[in-house]
Amino acid sequence: MDKILNNSLYKTWESHWINEKKMTLPGRILTKARLKALKKIILSLSIQNAIDVGCGLGHLLQIFKDADIHYLGIDVSQKAVMTCKEKGLNAKIGKLEEEKSSYDLVASEGMLEHFLNFEPYVKDLIRISSLYILLMQPNHDSFMGRTLVYLARTVRGDKIVFEYNYRMKDYIEIFEKNGCVCIKNEPVFFDTSRLLLFKKNN
Ligand SMILES: C[S@@+](CC[C@H](N)C(=O)[O-])C[C@H]1O[C@@H](n2cnc3c(N)ncnc32)[C@H](O)[C@@H]1O
C-alpha cells in the first residue's frame, strides 16, 4: 500500500517540477533564510562528504560545492536532476530507499512531511549516514508556520504538493527511537521552519 501511495507521490513531484513557475517573493525570502541557516550549520561541522536527499533544484548542493565538500544530490524527479546538472551540480536520479553508499552528513529539506508514514524514510536516512542527519522541516505548530500553509493552500489550492502537519516532536521521537540524538532544534524565519540536527549513537 505504502509503495503504491509513494509511486503516485513521485509522479506528483515530477509534474510539480515540470510545471514549476518562478518563485514568488515570499518564497524567495523563505528559501534564502532556510539556506542561510543550513549553511551556518554545515560550515560548523567537521565532515568530508555529504548527500542531499530530495535535492530538488539544487540550492543545498550549491552550498556543499562552494564549501568544497564532496557531495551528491539525489532526487526521484528527472526534471529536478536535469536542472541541477544544467547548473553544474553533481546530482543523479535516485530513491533514498535504494541508495547504497554512506555519507558523513545526510541532509534533507522538505521531503519527509509529504509521506503518510515517514518512519521508513527516517530509517533509510539513518542507514546511509555515518555521523549526522540534517533536516529542514516546516513548522505547522508555530503561528507563522500555520498561517503560511493556510495562505499557500488558499492561493495555490491543489497545485501545492500536500504536506502532513507533523510536529517537530514527531520527527525527534522517531529519530531517537531509531538510535539518534537531536543535537540542534533551531527556529528559522519566525519559526516557519525548524532546522533539526541529529547525531547517530554509533
Ligand atoms: C519539497 S521538495 C524539496 C526540494 C529541495 N530539497 C528544496 O528544499 O528546495 C522534495 C523533493 O524530494 C524528492 N523526493 C521525494 N521522495 C524521494 C525519495 N524517496 N528519494 C529521493 N528524492 C525524493 C522530490 O522529488 C522533491 O524534489
The ligand as an SDF file (V2000), in Angstrom:
LIG
                    3D

 27 29  0  0  0  0  0  0  0  0999 V2000
    9.7850   19.8360   -1.2830 C   0  0  0  0  0  0  0  0  0  0  0  0
   10.8810   19.1380   -2.4290 S   0  0  0  0  0  0  0  0  0  0  0  0
   12.3560   19.8200   -1.7080 C   0  0  0  0  0  0  0  0  0  0  0  0
   13.4120   20.1400   -2.7160 C   0  0  0  0  0  0  0  0  0  0  0  0
   14.6590   20.7900   -2.1350 C   0  0  0  0  0  0  0  0  0  0  0  0
   15.2060   19.9780   -1.0670 N   0  0  0  0  0  0  0  0  0  0  0  0
   14.3450   22.1800   -1.6370 C   0  0  0  0  0  0  0  0  0  0  0  0
   14.1890   22.3460   -0.4220 O   0  0  0  0  0  0  0  0  0  0  0  0
   14.2490   23.0870   -2.4660 O   0  0  0  0  0  0  0  0  0  0  0  0
   11.0730   17.3840   -2.0340 C   0  0  0  0  0  0  0  0  0  0  0  0
   11.9230   16.6540   -3.0470 C   0  0  0  0  0  0  0  0  0  0  0  0
   12.1290   15.3190   -2.5960 O   0  0  0  0  0  0  0  0  0  0  0  0
   12.1170   14.4530   -3.7260 C   0  0  0  0  0  0  0  0  0  0  0  0
   11.8340   13.0950   -3.2230 N   0  0  0  0  0  0  0  0  0  0  0  0
   10.6570   12.6530   -2.7050 C   0  0  0  0  0  0  0  0  0  0  0  0
   10.7840   11.3800   -2.2970 N   0  0  0  0  0  0  0  0  0  0  0  0
   12.0680   10.9930   -2.5580 C   0  0  0  0  0  0  0  0  0  0  0  0
   12.8070    9.7670   -2.3650 C   0  0  0  0  0  0  0  0  0  0  0  0
   12.2490    8.6900   -1.8160 N   0  0  0  0  0  0  0  0  0  0  0  0
   14.1050    9.7330   -2.7490 N   0  0  0  0  0  0  0  0  0  0  0  0
   14.6870   10.8310   -3.3180 C   0  0  0  0  0  0  0  0  0  0  0  0
   14.0310   12.0070   -3.5320 N   0  0  0  0  0  0  0  0  0  0  0  0
   12.7420   12.0860   -3.1570 C   0  0  0  0  0  0  0  0  0  0  0  0
   11.0210   15.0630   -4.6230 C   0  0  0  0  0  0  0  0  0  0  0  0
   11.1420   14.6670   -5.9570 O   0  0  0  0  0  0  0  0  0  0  0  0
   11.2690   16.5650   -4.4190 C   0  0  0  0  0  0  0  0  0  0  0  0
   12.1380   17.0790   -5.3900 O   0  0  0  0  0  0  0  0  0  0  0  0
  1  2  1  0
  2  3  1  0
  2 10  1  0
  3  4  1  0
  4  5  1  0
  5  6  1  0
  5  7  1  0
  7  8  2  0
  7  9  1  0
 10 11  1  0
 11 12  1  0
 11 26  1  0
 12 13  1  0
 13 14  1  0
 13 24  1  0
 14 15  1  0
 14 23  1  0
 15 16  2  0
 16 17  1  0
 17 18  1  0
 17 23  2  0
 18 19  1  0
 18 20  2  0
 20 21  1  0
 21 22  2  0
 22 23  1  0
 24 25  1  0
 24 26  1  0
 26 27  1  0
M  CHG  2   2   1   9  -1
M  END
$$$$
